[in-house]
């Protein structure tokens, strides 16, 4: 499947990436190959395959899971204790998305 330059730039913009012309060409090729592979996978007959919720070891069905025990979490004060900046009970972080 061939992606247009416009489609690649749109996806890059969603990811907040700035690509050079060369990178756009490479991504167009690479993403096209990924989509072609996905099309091939979609053609496989999976009607007889049981759905899987989690992959586990060849042991007991809950072998990799810990016991679910309710516990108290951190208080707001404890959570904010080691932050660089906080205010009004929230973490303060620098703005990362600017358009």
C-alpha positions in Angstrom: 0.0 0.0 0.0 1.4 3.3 -1.0 1.0 6.3 1.3 1.1 9.8 -0.1 3.5 12.5 1.3 0.5 14.3 2.6 -0.7 11.3 4.6 2.8 10.7 6.1 3.1 14.4 7.1 -0.4 14.2 8.7 0.6 11.2 10.8 3.9 12.9 11.7 2.0 16.0 12.7 -0.2 14.0 15.0 2.9 12.6 16.7 4.3 16.1 16.9 7.3 15.1 14.6 9.0 17.3 12.1 10.3 15.2 9.2 12.7 16.2 6.4 11.8 15.4 2.8 14.1 12.4 2.9 12.5 11.1 6.1 9.0 11.5 4.6 10.0 9.4 1.6 11.5 6.7 3.9 8.5 6.7 6.2 6.1 6.5 3.3 7.9 3.3 2.1 8.2 1.8 5.6 4.6 2.6 6.7 3.4 1.3 3.3 5.2 -2.0 3.9 3.6 -2.3 7.4 0.1 -1.7 6.0 0.7 -4.2 3.3 1.7 -6.8 5.9 -1.4 -6.0 7.9 -3.6 -6.5 4.8 -2.0 -9.9 4.4 -2.7 -10.8 8.0 -6.3 -9.7 7.7 -6.7 -12.3 4.9 -5.9 -15.2 7.2 -8.8 -17.3 8.4 -8.9 -17.1 12.2 -12.4 -18.4 12.7 -11.1 -21.6 14.5 -8.6 -19.7 16.7 -9.7 -19.2 20.4 -9.4 -15.6 21.5 -6.7 -15.0 24.1 -6.9 -12.5 26.9 -3.5 -13.1 28.3 -0.5 -15.3 27.6 0.5 -17.4 30.6 3.2 -19.9 31.3 2.5 -23.6 31.0 1.4 -23.7 34.6 -1.6 -22.9 36.7 -4.0 -20.5 34.9 -3.1 -17.7 37.3 0.7 -18.6 37.6 1.9 -15.2 36.5 -0.6 -13.1 38.4 -0.3 -11.8 41.9 -3.1 -12.0 44.4 -5.4 -9.0 44.2 -5.3 -7.4 47.6 -6.9 -3.9 48.1 -4.4 -1.5 49.5 -4.4 2.2 50.4 -2.7 4.4 47.9 -0.6 7.6 48.4 -2.3 10.6 49.9 -2.2 13.8 47.7 0.4 15.3 50.1 2.6 12.1 49.8 2.3 12.0 46.0 3.4 15.7 45.7 6.2 15.5 48.2 9.0 14.9 45.7 7.7 16.9 42.8 9.8 19.8 41.4 6.7 22.0 41.3 3.1 21.7 42.5 0.2 23.9 43.1 -3.4 23.7 44.1 -2.9 20.0 44.8 -1.6 19.1 41.3 1.7 18.4 39.6 3.0 21.3 37.6 4.8 20.4 34.4 6.2 22.5 31.6 4.1 22.8 28.5 5.2 20.3 25.9 2.6 20.9 23.1 2.7 24.2 21.4 1.2 24.8 18.0 
